């Protein structure tokens, strides 16, 4: 029997969809990671084991809309901490703070409830993928506006050629990703 590391195991279960949503794009589809209970467990455990370390343990997990909710909520549950959603503008019913960020063509805005985190709380910010880094940077700024400290940004997939992880690291954010893919 061949022993495979977690990164290679997970990479094998990420589907690449060529030319979606636009020609030339290689879309990295994480849904196969979620469909197989064994693979989903390996994925969740990879994050949970890292953040059980007292030096990295968050008080709260924040997930970015929408796929960051799937992973973030499960990781928060397994760690025994709270979960807060960072949503696209107009989706949260209570008082919010918002942050707008640039996309390749245009801009987008994300929001967070004003009572989602408390000053001084240590937050793990999680999403499925880092491309240009705009969404994660905006999420970080929202959490910091409320006085929280983002201890790390985490994602399943990094697309380093798009520059997002380099920009996030240059801003001082520590990153943890499980799988890197060349190209977009």
Number of C-alpha atoms within 10 A of each C-alpha: 3 4 6 9 8 16 16 11 15 21 18 11 18 19 15 13 12 14 11 12 10 9 8 11 14 18 17 20 15 19 13 15 22 17 11 11 11 10 17 18 12 16 21 18 16 16 23 18 13 13 18 13 10 8 9 14 20 25 21 24 27 29 28 25 19 14 15 21 22 16 23 29 20 17 26 22 13 15 19 12 14 18 22 21 22 29 20 19 16 10 11 15 7 10 10 16 16 19 19 18 16 14 12 7 6 7 10 15 16 23 25 26 20 16 13 17 24 16 13 13 18 21 26 25 28 31 24 24 26 26 18 22 23 21 26 27 19 22 30 25 18 23 27 18 15 19 15 21 21 23 20 20 24 24 21 26 23 27 20 19 15 16 14 21 26 15 16 20 13 10 10 9 18 14 18 17 19 18 18 16 13 10 12 15
